Amino acid sequence: MAHNPVVRSTTILCVRRDGRLAMGGDGQVTMGESVIKHNARKIRRLYNDRVVAGFAGSTADALSLFSRFEQKLEEFHGNLSRAVVELAKDWRTDRALRHLEALLLVADDKVTYLVSGNGDVIEPDDGIVAIGSGGSYALAAARALVKHTKLNAREIVQEAMQLAGQICIFTNEQTVIEEL
């Protein structure tokens, strides 16, 4: 039976529009019922700033995955598709990695992927994807904004993340956004 962790404590949203990409993450870190940090950075630029990655889940687990993912990017000379497939294989089969509880969103100027420990490598159909406890709120808001406004990718991420922060108790409104 596949292990599907309930990921709380963050929201990461990625939007592609008009040839631009924006990824945003909130800054809240919770431990149990307490907020212990308001301005954490859950998004990183990798591989000579050509790849953006964000995580939801355990911070220590996500940092381990970032490190492994960076190794895969180097190994495959920045080929994002190959790096995520190989990371997903390792994550699913490696004894140590198998127990990590996190989800990753990764993107370059061409493609976006959601990567999970179950071996999932998912490319969104519409260029919009979100993870974390507030992910469904941010995703719904982003899709509505894409459909009914002319806002650019960054503005959509900013607005959708603000809405998610107002609804999800594990998400705050202090958003960090990276663009490609």
Disulfide bonds with the S-S distance in Angstrom:
none
